[in-house]
Amino acid sequence: MEEIINIVRDGEEKTAIWIGSDDMGLPKHLMQGIKHDGIISDGKEIKPWIWDGLCAIDGQRYVYFAPCRLRSIYELSTSARKDALVIVRNIAFALKGMKKDFLDLITGIFPLYRIWIYNDTDVLIMPPDLGDVFTIMREEKRKEDEVNRIIQGTAEKQFLLITEMAELLYYAATGRFPFSSDAVRGSGYKEVPLSMYTNELPEKTEGLINFIFHAKSREMRDIMGNRDDGENLNWFLTRSLSLEWPLEDITAEERDSNIERAESSAEFKEFFEKRESITKRNAFWRVKGTLIIVISVVVIAVGGFLWSYISNILEPPATKDLDQKGIIEAFYQAQNNCDPEGISTAFKGSDPPQEMEIMNLYVASRTRMAYENFDPLISADEWVENGKPAVPAAHLIYGAVIDTIKQTGENTWSAEGTWYTPYPYNDGEEVTTSEGTMPVYTYDVTQSFTFEWNDRGWWNITDAPIESDEFLGVETVETYIPEL
């Protein structure tokens, strides 16, 4: 179905845009009140855009207006590709001066169905009341793609309009939106690098896009200040003013061929396998985490842990006197001890990805201690240091043996090592061992750390994503029944 068509209405030629199926009819409340104008922007000035009305054609709902030349915003990756930077800057110019009620940023993202390319490089921005019609009549999958899957979940809400501009540039260059796939969204919003799709972008242009996607919370707050969402786009307009954009227009077939070639490369497949692995592991712990609500009642009864945990939140962290490397070492020591308070003590503004895992294991161990009078957890680093001996039956080996901790930037570090777990993170990895043995699953994990100096006088970890997670295999460990 064509989204933009020419029709005749009351004897006059009109341009019409498809909204959605008219199966349910148009809710009456949307036809009441004042009809608001949209805007047209050429990056220098803003003019009003007037739409005439809504109509149904062959069971489909359309909005119609005076004849004009329009293109879908998705043509940024094809017939409007060479002008993509100009068009995106025109979008930013149009939105930066709009009032909150016009922007209507419920999610922080400006819906793509309200943005259209007008003539060559101008943009048409639909008004919010017309946007409401799209919201109600658009099919759910289409709305998901045009709003929810544009959202970068790790960005500050008021920074999302800036992120959206960078996403449109990424889309123009690659034909893909950076955060649309489940594997990317479920593994910390680490997008496929632009360089895997194209090497045509100048370093400065690619650098700005990458900076926006990976800006730290402090950097976002510095950029945003106390300004409203739209006003923050002034920063994007200033930074993108001198960028070069040497890409040429291509057909949809050429774009799809480029995507297929890039995504069939070994480099891409390796990257995506790691993202999917991390996503599955995170999903695993989101499911397991629901058990905490039930089991925490036991924890409160046997140790009062939660009260201690909450009461210490406002206290200086135990790591306050350590340098950055020392904090990382203490972090992994807390992981090996399954200490939920210790693993999160140095964090500010984010949570460690291991937190849910540690909390589950802590609850399990305290419950066993309360009811069976023994702690089932064996620290992996001690077990490895002791030569990987046989262990008592019904025990669990868990922890991280860190091989390297190295500084990668002014306040950034990377740690690599082997994680040992009593369960598999991914489908297809689980094994059954013979009687008198148990499996220990091993993973080569790289985790990065970002630090920020606290005004109260210590270092905080502000981010610690898992960068890679490779399954190494299963170690079969002998078990024995302890003598009474």
C-alpha positions, 0 to 999 in steps of 0.5 A: 500500500502506498502511504502517499497518494493523490486524490480528488476531494470535492472536485479539487486535487489533494495529497493524502497520507495513509494513517491506518485501517478504518475497521473500527471507525474514527473515535468521535472525540478526535473530531471535536475541538480546534484543528491545529496546524502543523509546521514546515521548516527549511532550517531557517524559518518555520511556516504553518502547515494546514491540513484539510480533513480526514477521509476513508478510502477502501476501508483505509483512513487518510489525512488530506491537504493541499497538493505538495511533494512529500516523502516518507522519513524512511527515504533518508536511507535511499532517495534522500540519503545524500541530503540526510544531514541537512534534513535531520538538521532541519528537523532539529531546527523545527523542534527546538522552538516548539512548546511542550504541548506541541512536542507532546513527548510522553516517551521522550521521543518524537514519533516518526509518523509525525515527520515527513520530508517536504519538497527536497530537504524541508520537513513537515511536522504534523500537529499533536492532534493529528498525531493522536489519530495516527497513535490510535489507528496505526497498527501496533507493530508499526507504532512500536517501530516508530516510537518505542524501538527508537528509544535508547533506554540508557539515555536521560529522558531530556537527552532523547531528542538529541539521541533521535537526531543521531539515530536518524543519521545512523539510519540514513547511513546504514538502513537500520535503526541502531536500537531496534533489535532485541539483541541490542536493547537487551544487552545494554543498548550497545549498537552495531558499530557504524564501521561494520556497515560503512566506511564512507563517513568522515571520522568527525561525523561518525565521532559525533554520532558515537559520542551521542550514543555513548554519552555518560550521564554527567555529559548528558546533564552538562549538555542539557542544563536546565533547558527544555527538551526541544531547546537541547537541540541547539547543542546538536545544531551547533555540533553538527554545523561543520560536519561532512556527509559524503553519502550518495542516494541509493535505491531500496534494493541497493540499501538492502544489498548493503545490509545483507553484505554487512550482516553476513560478515564474520565480524558482524556475526561475532558481534551479534552473537555476543549481544544475543548471549548477554541478552539471554543472560539478562533475560534469565536473571529478570525471570529468576529475579521474581523469586526475590519477592517471595524469598525475601520474607525469609531473609528478613526473618533470619537476618534483617539484611534488607534493613541493613542494606537500605540503612547503608545507602546514604552512608559513605561507601566502604570503598571511599578510600580506594583508588579506581583499580582498588574499587574494581578489585573490591567489586569482584571480591564482593561478587565472589562473596555473593555480597549484594551490599558490597557489589553495589556500594561504589555505584551511583546512578546505575546498578551493576549487571551482576546485582540481580544474580548476586542477590538471588544467590545471597538469598538462596544461601541465607535460606539454606543456612536458616533451614539446613544450617550450612552455606552452599556457596563456594567462592570460585577464586578460592576453589581455583586457587586450591587446585579445583578440588572435589567439593561437598555435594549440594554445594555451588561454585560461583565467582569471577577469576579476574586475569587483567584489570587495565585502564582504557581512558581517563576514568575508564577501565576494562576487566577480563576474566573467567566467570564460574557459575552453577547454571548455564546462561544460554539455551543449549549450554546445559549438560547432565553429569554423572552421579557423584559429579556436578557441572560448573559453567565457564564464561570468558567475560569482559566488563568495562567500568566508568568512574566519576569523582563524588563531591563528597570525596570519593570515586563512584562507578557510574557504569559497568556494562558487560562488553562481551560474554563468551561460553568457554565450556563445562567443567565436571567437578567431583562431589562427596558426602561430608562425614557427620 
